[in-house]
Amino acid sequence: MPMFKFETKKDVWKFIRAILEAALLIVVLFFATRTLTTSKEYTPYDPADPNVVSGADQGFLAISYFGVDRRSTDTLVSVRQLDAQLGALHSLGYVTVSQEDVENYYSRGTALPDKALFLLFEDGRRDTALFAEKILEKYNYKATILSYADKFGEGDPKFLSPKDLNKLLKTGYWELGTNGYRLSYINTFDRYDRFLGQLTSDEFVRIHSYLGRDYNHYLMDYIRDEDRLPTESTREMESRITQDYRGMEEIYTQELGQVPGLYCLMHANSGAFGNTKSVSEANGK
């Protein structure tokens, strides 16, 4: 078997440099893995501890984040900000409660901790889970990660896949929730009052700087024309909304085996389940 030989000193230094670079890469990957993955198990609060649950009804604090990134934007909170905010709540004695805790609070009157925090992260973004998980571990907090069903079939790396979501469940720091079937906008006007109609989430992001707040979510209203008059009947509106929920149910059942137990209606800016009584009734049903 032929032996490898160094022909010059330059070859020797190249070999040494390659070894050092490989070693450095291994070290970086090791610390990156430790930084972005959990090593401890989530420990729920003790409901029998009177210092945590006195029995008095203090309600609970609910916080929902759109997403988490390295740096903050107009919609995303930075890692540093999230750490500071959850750290402040932790220092004040807040403990996180689960979906089951909240359900039992409303349906059975079960007491919550005196300082109860219900934490959610919207849209099922991969960077959210990546950056938030270590902070949840740091403060022993549990959160719900919300997702859109239609993102599962797109293969967009920005969003968590069903496989990713199942992995999050196993850590104990996450529960699953849903924002529904899709993130889609209707009855959209730009800030110059020009009618744009219906937009997908990607289209919305691309032209966001030209928009104001004159738009609505797919489930929140009738689809309307540029004169703001409905272009569909009540029966057509009900059928459209029903199909959206059926699509959500089918995809989650197929990909995860079940529909998440928590549904967060987007956008919750109407005071009910829609901007008109009939739309609200369709969503409520």
WOBELUR-V398269 format. One line per field, one symbol per residue. ss: DSSP state (h for helix, s for strand, l for the rest). phi: phi as a letter, one per 30 degrees, with the letter a starting at -180 (. if undefined). psi: psi as a letter, one per 40 degrees, with the letter a starting at -180 (. if undefined). A space follows every 10 residues. Layout:
ss = ???
phi = ???
psi = ???
//
This chain:
ss = llllllllhh hhhhhhhhhh hhhhhhhhhh hhhhhhllll llllllllll llllllllll sssssllssl llllllsshh hhhhhhhhhh hlllssllhh hhhhhhhhll lllllsssss slllshhhhh hhhhhhhhhl llsssssshh hhhlllllsl lhhhhhhhhh hllsssssss lllsssssss llllssssss hhhhhhlhhh sllllsslll lllsllllls lllhhhhhhh hhhhhhhhhh hhhhhhllll lsslllllll llllllhhhh hhhhl
phi = .dcdbddbdd dddddddddd dddddddddd dddddcbdbc cdcddcdddd dcbdjddcia ccbbcdlbbe cdbdbccded dddddddddd ddjdbdcced eddddddbid dceebcbccb bdiidddedd dddddddech ccbcccbcdd ddcdidddcd dedddddded dicbbcbbcj dbcbcbhcbd dcicdcicbd dddeddcedc ccccabdecc addbcdcicd cbdddddddd dddddddddd dddddciade dbbcdccdcc iacldbdddd ddddd
psi = hiihihdidd dddddddddd dddddddddd dddddeiiei ihhiiheehe edgeeiheai hhhhhdihid iiaediiidd dddddddddd deehiiiidd dddddddeeh iiidghhhhi hiefhddddd ddddddddef iiihhiihde ddedfheeih iddddddddd deeiiiiiea dihiiifhia eefhhebhii ddddddedee ibegiiidee iihiaeefih eiiddddddd dddddddddd dddddeeihi ehhhhhhgfe ebeieidddd dddd.
//
